[in-house]
């Protein structure tokens, strides 16, 4: 496994890439980010997001003033030059559709070192933009790590780069962060309760965002209805 960085200090190269990424996000994708203040600025944080496209890690983490770590499927680490790039961007491999204990241990290690880690518990990209079944392993990791958990919605990325398309295209994207689930709350819930809360929260945010931007409703079977509740600077709204 590539080593985790023990400090929250952002590397100069990461700062430069973040500036470029933000400009692209706003100018090319008409991007908006909502709820950034809900994400803890220090300490271990587990970001749990839906998965619509290859470019989701870029969308989900560009609003932060700290670096993020990413699980990525192991096949992406086969090509040496590409492996070097994604390892430099804090990615580490996971074998999909298996109980990859090594990836779980690496996730826990980085979280306990105070890092931010982004995971996609659906396990694969959406085929139609809807949210698939969340794999239960994410709840087990969250409870073992003892860190804050933040449900994340990425909406519009499927229109940017659907899994059947060879290249991305411009389209509006919205990223929304829910209120963080505190470590105490995580500890008080069962794994099933925690997974259900994450699932309901992401689905609720998807329905709300699509209503706000007047996007077509998704099939009712994919959206839970009994859920709990400009400029570059303007795009990064902190509600």
KOLFI-853071 format. One line per 3 residues: number of its first residue (from 1); their letters; for each residue x, y, z of N, C-alpha, C. Coordinates in Angstrom, 3 decimals, always signed. Example, Ala and Ser with C-alpha at 12.3 -4.5 7.8 and 13.67 -1.06 7.14 Angstrom:
1 = as = +13.190:-5.690:+7.800:+12.300:-4.500:+7.800:+13.200:-3.300:+7.800; +12.850:-2.250:+7.080:+13.670:-1.060:+7.140:+12.900:+0.030:+7.870
***
This chain:
1 = xxx = +0.834:-1.193:+0.000:+0.000:+0.000:+0.000:+0.875:+1.252:+0.000; +0.488:+2.304:-0.724:+1.206:+3.563:-0.658:+1.055:+4.175:+0.726; +2.069:+4.869:+1.209:+1.997:+5.429:+2.561:+0.978:+6.550:+2.667
4 = xxx = +0.330:+6.637:+3.825:-0.587:+7.743:+4.085:+0.195:+8.922:+4.638; -0.287:+10.104:+4.353:+0.362:+11.312:+4.855:-0.182:+11.625:+6.240; +0.678:+11.820:+7.252:+0.211:+12.025:+8.615:-0.283:+13.436:+8.892
7 = xxx = -0.091:+14.379:+7.986:-0.421:+15.772:+8.259:-1.593:+16.246:+7.414; -2.361:+17.216:+7.970:-3.440:+17.837:+7.217:-2.921:+18.940:+6.307; -1.642:+19.227:+6.380:-1.085:+20.305:+5.565:-1.152:+19.933:+4.085
10 = xxx = -1.686:+20.846:+3.285:-1.861:+20.578:+1.862:-0.564:+20.829:+1.106; -0.166:+19.879:+0.278:+1.040:+20.034:-0.523:+0.848:+21.103:-1.592; +1.926:+21.811:-1.969:+1.805:+22.851:-2.998:+1.193:+22.339:-4.296
13 = xxx = +1.588:+21.140:-4.736:+1.030:+20.610:-5.977:-0.468:+20.382:-5.843; -0.902:+19.963:-4.653:-2.327:+19.746:-4.427:-3.076:+21.076:-4.482; -2.481:+22.127:-3.923:-3.112:+23.448:-3.968:-3.285:+23.918:-5.410
16 = xxx = -2.267:+23.710:-6.220:-2.342:+24.129:-7.626:-3.420:+23.344:-8.367; -3.451:+22.037:-8.136:-4.455:+21.210:-8.788:-5.864:+21.584:-8.332; -6.000:+21.940:-7.061:-7.311:+22.328:-6.547:-7.819:+23.601:-7.226
19 = xxx = -6.934:+24.577:-7.412:-7.324:+25.816:-8.087:-7.790:+25.525:-9.507; -7.015:+24.706:-10.226:-7.385:+24.340:-11.594:-8.706:+23.581:-11.617; -8.851:+22.641:-10.671:-10.073:+21.831:-10.628:-11.299:+22.690:-10.350
22 = xxx = -11.162:+23.651:-9.450:-12.298:+24.519:-9.138:-12.704:+25.363:-10.344; -11.723:+25.862:-11.042:-12.040:+26.659:-12.243:-12.768:+25.822:-13.277; -12.280:+24.609:-13.526:-12.943:+23.719:-14.473:-14.351:+23.375:-14.018
25 = xxx = -14.495:+23.137:-12.721:-15.787:+22.744:-12.178:-16.840:+23.826:-12.398; -16.444:+25.071:-12.174:-17.394:+26.176:-12.317:-17.620:+26.550:-13.779; -16.541:+26.659:-14.538:-16.644:+27.171:-15.897:-17.150:+26.137:-16.898
28 = xxx = -16.725:+24.890:-16.725:-17.104:+23.844:-17.681:-18.369:+23.112:-17.247; -18.481:+22.830:-15.947:-19.589:+22.010:-15.470:-20.659:+22.812:-14.728; -20.546:+24.159:-14.728:-21.530:+24.999:-14.040:-21.730:+24.504:-12.612
31 = xxx = -20.643:+24.087:-11.995:-20.712:+23.375:-10.730:-21.153:+24.204:-9.545; -21.851:+23.542:-8.627:-22.240:+24.109:-7.345:-21.902:+23.111:-6.246; -21.495:+23.636:-5.086:-21.213:+22.800:-3.927:-22.022:+23.337:-2.755
34 = xxx = -22.792:+22.479:-2.114:-23.663:+22.868:-1.012:-23.289:+22.111:+0.255; -23.328:+22.804:+1.398:-23.143:+22.140:+2.678:-21.715:+21.880:+3.081; -20.759:+22.645:+2.556:-19.351:+22.419:+2.909:-19.120:+22.558:+4.405
37 = xxx = -19.857:+23.454:+5.055:-19.687:+23.661:+6.503:-20.090:+22.441:+7.318; -20.784:+21.506:+6.714:-21.169:+20.287:+7.421:-20.014:+19.308:+7.579; -18.923:+19.529:+6.857:-17.788:+18.600:+6.862:-16.727:+19.084:+7.846
40 = xxx = -16.337:+18.249:+8.835:-15.296:+18.653:+9.788:-14.006:+19.038:+9.074; -13.367:+20.094:+9.546:-12.147:+20.586:+8.909:-10.904:+19.887:+9.428; -11.010:+19.169:+10.524:-9.863:+18.485:+11.104:-10.260:+17.072:+11.521
43 = xxx = -9.270:+16.213:+11.624:-9.509:+14.864:+12.100:-10.027:+13.933:+11.021; -10.124:+12.664:+11.377:-10.585:+11.665:+10.432:-12.030:+11.891:+10.024; -12.300:+11.797:+8.735:-13.654:+11.962:+8.200:-13.863:+10.923:+7.102
46 = xxx = -14.972:+10.218:+7.184:-15.334:+9.258:+6.137:-16.449:+9.859:+5.295; -16.130:+10.175:+4.035:-17.113:+10.680:+3.085:-17.724:+9.490:+2.354; -19.043:+9.369:+2.393:-19.735:+8.239:+1.779:-20.628:+8.783:+0.669
49 = xxx = -20.283:+8.473:-0.572:-20.933:+9.113:-1.717:-21.580:+8.112:-2.664; -22.598:+8.594:-3.382:-23.097:+7.830:-4.525:-22.067:+7.907:-5.649; -22.243:+7.079:-6.676:-21.199:+6.962:-7.705:-21.841:+6.990:-9.086
52 = xxx = -21.613:+8.094:-9.827:-22.223:+8.255:-11.143:-21.233:+8.199:-12.295; -19.947:+8.520:-12.051:-19.009:+8.585:-13.173:-17.572:+8.423:-12.701; -16.653:+8.264:-13.686:-15.230:+8.174:-13.404:-14.708:+9.409:-12.668
55 = xxx = -15.342:+10.538:-12.914:-14.822:+11.811:-12.457:-15.342:+12.192:-11.066; -16.080:+11.302:-10.426:-16.660:+11.577:-9.107:-15.643:+11.956:-8.029; -14.489:+11.294:-7.935:-13.530:+11.709:-6.899:-13.119:+13.176:-7.023
58 = xxx = -12.983:+13.644:-8.243:-12.670:+15.047:-8.508:-13.790:+15.941:-8.010; -15.041:+15.594:-8.329:-16.175:+16.413:-7.923:-16.350:+16.428:-6.406; -16.188:+15.286:-5.773:-16.549:+15.152:-4.357:-15.578:+15.805:-3.396
61 = xxx = -14.352:+16.116:-3.843:-13.346:+16.574:-2.887:-12.703:+17.911:-3.212; -13.110:+18.577:-4.286:-12.406:+19.800:-4.673:-12.758:+21.008:-3.812; -13.806:+20.923:-2.986:-14.222:+22.074:-2.179:-13.430:+22.223:-0.888
64 = xxx = -12.623:+21.228:-0.535:-11.979:+21.224:+0.779:-10.609:+21.895:+0.772; -10.250:+22.430:+1.927:-8.928:+23.010:+2.115:-7.999:+22.000:+2.786; -8.207:+20.749:+2.486:-7.352:+19.661:+2.964:-7.361:+18.571:+1.908
67 = xxx = -6.362:+17.725:+1.940:-6.298:+16.646:+0.962:-7.266:+15.529:+1.320; -7.626:+14.757:+0.309:-8.537:+13.639:+0.487:-7.852:+12.360:+0.014; -8.294:+11.235:+0.552:-7.797:+9.920:+0.150:-8.929:+9.151:-0.517
70 = xxx = -8.565:+8.250:-1.441:-9.582:+7.591:-2.252:-9.319:+6.095:-2.394; -10.386:+5.321:-2.263:-10.336:+3.927:-2.696:-10.508:+3.906:-4.210; -9.723:+3.105:-4.903:-9.863:+2.963:-6.352:-9.683:+1.490:-6.706
73 = xxx = -10.418:+1.035:-7.703:-10.348:-0.382:-8.050:-8.925:-0.768:-8.447; -8.526:-1.965:-8.093:-7.135:-2.396:-8.237:-6.654:-2.417:-9.684; -7.574:-2.579:-10.645:-7.160:-2.624:-12.047:-6.571:-1.301:-12.524
76 = xxx = -6.882:-0.204:-11.840:-6.346:+1.096:-12.233:-4.865:+1.244:-11.870; -4.345:+0.326:-11.061:-2.960:+0.417:-10.600:-2.012:-0.441:-11.439; -2.521:-1.027:-12.511:-1.707:-1.926:-13.333:-0.699:-1.160:-14.187
79 = xxx = -1.125:-0.052:-14.782:-0.245:+0.739:-15.649:+0.680:+1.581:-14.789; +2.000:+1.394:-14.876:+2.935:+2.063:-13.953:+2.793:+3.580:-13.891; +2.709:+4.255:-15.047:+2.666:+5.715:-15.006:+1.357:+6.214:-14.397
82 = xxx = +0.249:+5.491:-14.687:-1.037:+5.905:-14.131:-1.091:+5.601:-12.634; -0.474:+4.501:-12.263:-0.394:+4.165:-10.838:+0.327:+5.271:-10.081; +1.436:+5.750:-10.647:+2.205:+6.806:-9.983:+1.355:+8.064:-9.800
85 = xxx = +0.555:+8.378:-10.814:-0.289:+9.581:-10.741:-1.332:+9.450:-9.639; -2.065:+8.351:-9.625:-3.166:+8.241:-8.665:-2.661:+7.998:-7.246; -1.525:+7.328:-7.109:-0.932:+7.188:-5.774:-0.516:+8.562:-5.259
88 = xxx = +0.021:+9.398:-6.151:+0.379:+10.757:-5.766:-0.821:+11.584:-5.354; -2.006:+11.182:-5.821:-3.243:+11.859:-5.445:-3.958:+11.140:-4.301; -3.215:+10.298:-3.585:-3.685:+9.635:-2.358:-4.675:+8.496:-2.592
91 = xxx = -4.634:+7.879:-3.753:-5.503:+6.726:-4.001:-4.822:+5.450:-3.525; -5.625:+4.471:-3.138:-5.101:+3.154:-2.776:-6.063:+2.092:-3.299; -5.555:+0.906:-3.625:-6.373:-0.080:-4.346:-7.336:-0.869:-3.473
94 = xxx = -8.438:-1.270:-4.091:-9.401:-2.165:-3.455:-9.864:-3.162:-4.506; -9.999:-4.411:-4.124:-10.541:-5.435:-5.014:-12.058:-5.422:-4.877; -12.729:-5.103:-5.950:-14.182:-4.996:-5.903:-14.837:-6.366:-5.797
97 = xxx = -16.036:-6.376:-5.198:-16.860:-7.576:-5.077:-16.181:-8.661:-4.240; -15.253:-8.242:-3.388:-14.601:-9.189:-2.474:-14.468:-8.527:-1.111; -14.234:-9.341:-0.085:-13.955:-8.800:+1.247:-12.458:-8.476:+1.305
100 = xxx = -12.093:-7.327:+0.798:-10.686:-6.944:+0.688:-10.199:-6.400:+2.037; -9.683:-7.274:+2.870:-9.263:-6.874:+4.217:-8.104:-5.883:+4.187; -7.262:-6.027:+3.177:-6.126:-5.114:+3.087:-6.597:-3.677:+2.846
103 = xxx = -7.572:-3.527:+1.957:-8.112:-2.193:+1.685:-8.831:-1.633:+2.907; -9.547:-2.492:+3.626:-10.234:-2.051:+4.843:-9.224:-1.574:+5.885; -8.152:-2.337:+6.070:-7.123:-1.942:+7.038:-6.474:-0.622:+6.650
106 = xxx = -6.250:-0.433:+5.341:-5.646:+0.825:+4.889:-6.599:+1.997:+5.109; -7.874:+1.777:+4.870:-8.869:+2.820:+5.124:-8.877:+3.204:+6.593; -8.906:+2.202:+7.475:-8.906:+2.459:+8.913:-7.629:+3.170:+9.347
109 = xxx = -6.505:+2.766:+8.774:-5.235:+3.385:+9.147:-5.232:+4.871:+8.805; -5.701:+5.201:+7.622:-5.701:+6.607:+7.204:-6.693:+7.430:+8.018; -7.856:+6.860:+8.293:-8.835:+7.573:+9.104:-8.298:+7.822:+10.513
112 = xxx = -7.659:+6.838:+11.090:-7.131:+6.984:+12.452:-5.946:+7.935:+12.515; -5.319:+8.173:+11.373:-4.254:+9.163:+11.299:-4.811:+10.578:+11.109; -6.134:+10.710:+11.093:-6.751:+12.015:+10.964:-6.987:+12.455:+9.543
115 = xxx = -6.944:+11.518:+8.593:-7.135:+11.856:+7.189:-8.611:+11.781:+6.793; -8.908:+12.365:+5.644:-10.234:+12.285:+5.043:-10.212:+11.206:+3.958; -11.191:+10.316:+3.981:-11.252:+9.222:+3.010:-12.626:+9.229:+2.337
118 = xxx = -12.628:+9.130:+1.010:-13.854:+9.081:+0.221:-14.091:+7.657:-0.264; -15.310:+7.148:-0.036:-15.654:+5.802:-0.506:-16.977:+5.849:-1.269; -17.140:+4.865:-2.165:-18.354:+4.731:-2.971:-18.959:+3.354:-2.682
121 = xxx = -19.853:+3.262:-1.698:-20.335:+1.946:-1.259:-21.233:+1.208:-2.247; -21.661:+1.863:-3.334:-22.395:+1.120:-4.361:-21.478:+0.107:-5.046; -20.170:+0.363:-5.022:-19.212:-0.571:-5.575:-18.956:-0.423:-7.057
124 = xxx = -19.814:+0.284:-7.760:-19.652:+0.495:-9.191:-20.452:+1.730:-9.598; -20.173:+2.241:-10.799:-20.895:+3.422:-11.265:-22.334:+3.083:-11.646; -23.206:+4.054:-11.404:-24.626:+3.888:-11.743:-24.795:+3.681:-13.245
127 = xxx = -25.758:+2.853:-13.611:-26.056:+2.625:-15.026:-27.055:+3.639:-15.589; -27.759:+4.354:-14.702:-28.786:+5.285:-15.189:-28.893:+6.552:-14.345; -27.960:+6.772:-13.435:-27.993:+7.965:-12.600:-28.674:+7.766:-11.265
130 = xxx = -29.411:+6.664:-11.110:-30.063:+6.389:-9.838:-29.059:+5.791:-8.852; -29.452:+5.736:-7.590:-28.575:+5.239:-6.529:-28.847:+3.758:-6.311; -27.786:+2.959:-6.391:-27.927:+1.530:-6.197:-27.849:+1.134:-4.736
133 = xxx = -27.862:-0.141:-4.485:-27.795:-0.665:-3.123:-26.408:-0.400:-2.531; -26.385:+0.110:-1.308:-25.112:+0.359:-0.627:-24.616:-0.928:+0.014; -23.340:-1.208:-0.154:-22.752:-2.393:+0.443:-22.541:-2.174:+1.937
136 = xxx = -22.841:-3.161:+2.780:-22.808:-2.971:+4.235:-21.426:-2.743:+4.826; -20.369:-3.050:+4.072:-19.021:-2.896:+4.617:-18.695:-1.486:+5.067; -19.307:-0.484:+4.430:-19.001:+0.897:+4.782:-19.420:+1.200:+6.217
139 = xxx = -20.520:+0.622:+6.672:-20.977:+0.846:+8.040:-20.032:+0.191:+9.044; -19.539:-0.982:+8.705:-18.593:-1.665:+9.586:-17.301:-0.868:+9.722; -16.813:-0.334:+8.606:-15.590:+0.485:+8.636:-15.812:+1.732:+9.489
142 = xxx = -16.954:+2.385:+9.302:-17.245:+3.607:+10.052:-17.265:+3.347:+11.550; -17.857:+2.250:+11.963:-17.940:+1.957:+13.391:-16.581:+1.585:+13.965; -15.766:+0.896:+13.198:-14.423:+0.556:+13.672:-13.520:+1.778:+13.766
145 = xxx = -13.674:+2.702:+12.823:-12.790:+3.859:+12.770:-13.094:+4.878:+13.858; -14.360:+4.994:+14.247:-14.722:+5.956:+15.277:-14.558:+7.395:+14.833; -14.886:+7.691:+13.566:-14.748:+9.049:+13.035:-16.102:+9.551:+12.547
148 = xxx = -16.165:+10.837:+12.225:-17.387:+11.408:+11.674:-17.649:+10.836:+10.282; -18.919:+10.634:+9.975:-19.336:+10.121:+8.672:-20.192:+11.184:+7.993; -19.865:+11.513:+6.741:-20.612:+12.535:+6.003:-21.206:+11.920:+4.736
151 = xxx = -22.531:+11.785:+4.655:-23.152:+11.350:+3.398:-22.987:+12.437:+2.338; -22.648:+12.018:+1.109:-22.374:+12.963:+0.025:-23.221:+12.602:-1.189; -23.795:+13.622:-1.805:-24.516:+13.424:-3.059:-23.754:+14.092:-4.191
154 = xxx = -23.534:+13.357:-5.273:-23.034:+13.917:-6.527:-24.154:+13.767:-7.541; -24.645:+14.881:-8.062:-25.763:+14.819:-9.007:-25.406:+15.578:-10.280; -25.642:+14.951:-11.417:-25.310:+15.537:-12.708:-24.078:+14.917:-13.334
157 = xxx = -23.268:+14.207:-12.543:-22.052:+13.597:-13.074:-22.363:+12.510:-14.097; -23.521:+11.883:-13.962:-23.904:+10.862:-14.943:-24.080:+11.483:-16.320; -24.574:+12.730:-16.363:-24.727:+13.422:-17.643:-23.377:+13.862:-18.206
160 = xxx = -22.411:+14.085:-17.303:-21.067:+14.471:-17.738:-20.333:+13.292:-18.356; -20.361:+12.151:-17.668:-19.582:+11.001:-18.141:-20.275:+9.695:-17.771; -21.345:+9.328:-18.446:-21.998:+8.051:-18.171:-21.073:+6.892:-18.509
163 = xxx = -21.313:+5.768:-17.926:-20.385:+4.642:-18.055:-20.272:+4.124:-19.491; -21.259:+4.413:-20.335:-21.183:+3.948:-21.720:-20.456:+4.926:-22.633; -20.105:+6.130:-22.127:-19.454:+7.141:-22.954:-17.933:+7.026:-22.876
166 = xxx = -17.256:+7.312:-23.972:-15.794:+7.222:-24.000:-15.131:+8.458:-23.410; -15.785:+9.623:-23.545:-15.201:+10.872:-23.077:-16.250:+11.697:-22.336; -15.809:+12.564:-21.409:-16.766:+13.427:-20.701:-17.265:+14.554:-21.583
169 = xxx = -18.355:+15.182:-21.148:-18.936:+16.304:-21.872:-19.466:+17.308:-20.844; -19.603:+18.575:-21.214:-20.092:+19.584:-20.273:-21.534:+19.319:-19.854; -21.813:+19.484:-18.568:-23.165:+19.378:-18.030:-23.133:+19.925:-16.609
172 = xxx = -24.268:+20.342:-16.100:-24.322:+20.920:-14.767:-24.153:+19.837:-13.705; -23.334:+20.136:-12.682:-23.082:+19.193:-11.592:-23.304:+19.901:-10.256; -23.932:+19.195:-9.332:-24.129:+19.699:-7.973:-23.594:+18.658:-6.992
175 = xxx = -22.797:+19.117:-6.032:-22.326:+18.254:-4.948:-22.901:+18.797:-3.647; -23.481:+17.921:-2.848:-24.085:+18.356:-1.586:-23.625:+17.451:-0.449; -23.247:+18.078:+0.661:-22.790:+17.363:+1.851:-23.858:+17.459:+2.930
178 = xxx = -24.244:+16.330:+3.487:-25.221:+16.313:+4.571:-24.544:+16.650:+5.895; -25.351:+16.888:+6.909:-24.813:+17.085:+8.255:-24.007:+15.852:+8.651; -22.840:+16.087:+9.220:-21.988:+14.969:+9.626:-22.654:+14.142:+10.720
181 = xxx = -22.494:+12.843:+10.633:-22.924:+11.935:+11.700:-21.737:+11.804:+12.653; -21.885:+12.264:+13.874:-20.761:+12.335:+14.806:-20.294:+10.945:+15.229; -19.060:+10.832:+15.708:-18.581:+9.538:+16.191:-19.463:+8.940:+17.278
184 = xxx = -19.999:+9.779:+18.164:-20.885:+9.270:+19.210:-22.166:+8.698:+18.618; -22.713:+9.373:+17.619:-23.914:+8.864:+16.957:-23.625:+7.555:+16.249; -22.479:+7.495:+15.579:-22.093:+6.272:+14.879:-21.990:+5.114:+15.859
187 = xxx = -21.370:+5.367:+17.019:-21.184:+4.313:+18.021:-22.519:+3.835:+18.590; -23.504:+4.735:+18.665:-24.793:+4.392:+19.274:-25.697:+3.594:+18.341; -25.401:+3.603:+17.041:-26.240:+2.896:+16.068:-25.680:+1.520:+15.748
190 = xxx = -26.565:+0.618:+15.350:-26.107:-0.649:+14.792:-25.598:-0.387:+13.376; -24.895:-1.356:+12.812:-24.417:-1.196:+11.433:-25.586:-1.038:+10.468; -26.659:-1.769:+10.739:-27.828:-1.686:+9.863:-28.470:-0.311:+9.949
193 = xxx = -28.577:+0.234:+11.152:-29.164:+1.565:+11.325:-28.316:+2.639:+10.656; -27.006:+2.515:+10.801:-26.109:+3.491:+10.196:-26.205:+3.439:+8.673; -26.197:+2.245:+8.115:-26.285:+2.113:+6.658:-27.606:+2.676:+6.149
196 = xxx = -28.680:+2.407:+6.876:-29.990:+2.914:+6.468:-30.024:+4.436:+6.522; -29.409:+5.020:+7.546:-29.400:+6.487:+7.642:-28.616:+7.109:+6.491; -27.464:+6.539:+6.176:-26.670:+7.055:+5.054:-27.450:+6.948:+3.763
199 = xxx = -28.053:+5.778:+3.536:-28.802:+5.537:+2.307:-29.960:+6.519:+2.167; -30.733:+6.672:+3.223:-31.886:+7.575:+3.181:-31.451:+9.020:+2.957; -30.366:+9.411:+3.596:-29.909:+10.793:+3.484:-29.474:+11.115:+2.061
202 = xxx = -28.700:+10.223:+1.443:-28.241:+10.474:+0.071:-29.423:+10.501:-0.898; -30.375:+9.588:-0.733:-31.544:+9.553:-1.607:-32.406:+10.807:-1.419; -32.561:+11.248:-0.165:-33.328:+12.474:+0.077:-32.665:+13.665:-0.595
205 = xxx = -31.340:+13.776:-0.468:-30.638:+14.893:-1.082:-30.770:+14.852:-2.594; -30.733:+13.663:-3.174:-30.876:+13.559:-4.623:-32.240:+14.078:-5.070; -33.297:+13.673:-4.359:-34.640:+14.127:-4.716:-34.755:+15.640:-4.567
208 = xxx = -34.160:+16.194:-3.507:-34.251:+17.625:-3.264:-33.478:+18.426:-4.307; -32.281:+17.988:-4.621:-31.467:+18.709:-5.607:-32.132:+18.684:-6.972; -32.674:+17.539:-7.362:-33.324:+17.452:-8.668:-34.565:+18.339:-8.720
211 = xxx = -35.246:+18.487:-7.577:-36.411:+19.377:-7.535:-35.977:+20.842:-7.625; -34.912:+21.198:-6.911:-34.424:+22.580:-6.906:-34.036:+23.030:-8.309; -33.355:+22.156:-9.043:-32.859:+22.523:-10.373:-33.796:+22.090:-11.505
214 = xxx = -34.994:+21.646:-11.124:-36.026:+21.298:-12.115:-35.560:+20.206:-13.078; -34.780:+19.262:-12.549:-34.402:+18.104:-13.341:-35.521:+17.068:-13.261; -35.677:+16.238:-14.291:-36.747:+15.230:-14.285:-36.658:+14.319:-13.061
217 = xxx = -37.814:+13.928:-12.558:-37.846:+13.002:-11.425:-37.313:+11.635:-11.842; -36.642:+10.997:-10.911:-36.162:+9.637:-11.156:-37.285:+8.647:-10.871; -37.157:+7.415:-11.362:-38.189:+6.404:-11.078:-38.445:+6.289:-9.581
220 = xxx = -39.704:+6.222:-9.186:-40.064:+6.190:-7.772:-39.411:+5.025:-7.038; -39.216:+3.911:-7.729:-38.636:+2.743:-7.065:-37.199:+2.992:-6.634; -36.542:+4.013:-7.213:-35.159:+4.301:-6.894:-35.009:+5.407:-5.850
223 = xxx = -36.101:+6.110:-5.543:-36.004:+7.250:-4.640:-36.860:+7.003:-3.415; -36.240:+6.988:-2.238:-36.974:+6.797:-1.000:-37.743:+8.053:-0.651; -39.019:+7.913:-0.282:-39.831:+9.085:+0.044:-40.082:+9.224:+1.539
226 = xxx = -39.629:+8.258:+2.343:-39.848:+8.344:+3.785:-38.530:+8.617:+4.500; -37.730:+9.496:+3.930:-36.406:+9.764:+4.453:-36.424:+10.840:+5.525; -35.462:+10.793:+6.508:-35.256:+11.927:+7.372:-34.734:+13.105:+6.574
229 = xxx = -35.043:+13.730:+7.364:-34.593:+14.826:+6.552:-33.102:+14.885:+6.015; -23.127:+32.217:-11.414:-22.298:+33.133:-10.920:-20.788:+33.130:-11.093; -20.107:+33.244:-9.795:-18.650:+33.337:-9.758:-18.095:+32.104:-9.114
232 = xxx = -16.778:+31.943:-9.170:-16.150:+30.798:-8.546:-16.474:+30.755:-7.063; -16.392:+31.889:-6.366:-16.662:+31.911:-4.943:-18.131:+31.609:-4.666; -19.032:+32.142:-5.478:-20.460:+31.922:-5.255:-20.826:+30.470:-5.466
235 = xxx = -20.087:+29.774:-6.289:-20.403:+28.379:-6.573:-20.174:+27.508:-5.360; -19.232:+27.899:-4.483:-18.905:+27.085:-3.314:-19.685:+27.611:-2.116; -21.015:+27.403:-2.172:-21.896:+27.888:-1.117:-21.723:+27.047:+0.133
238 = xx = -21.600:+27.689:+1.276:-21.380:+26.996:+2.535:-22.624:+27.154:+3.410; -23.623:+26.275:+3.198:-24.854:+26.414:+3.968:-24.801:+25.564:+5.230
***
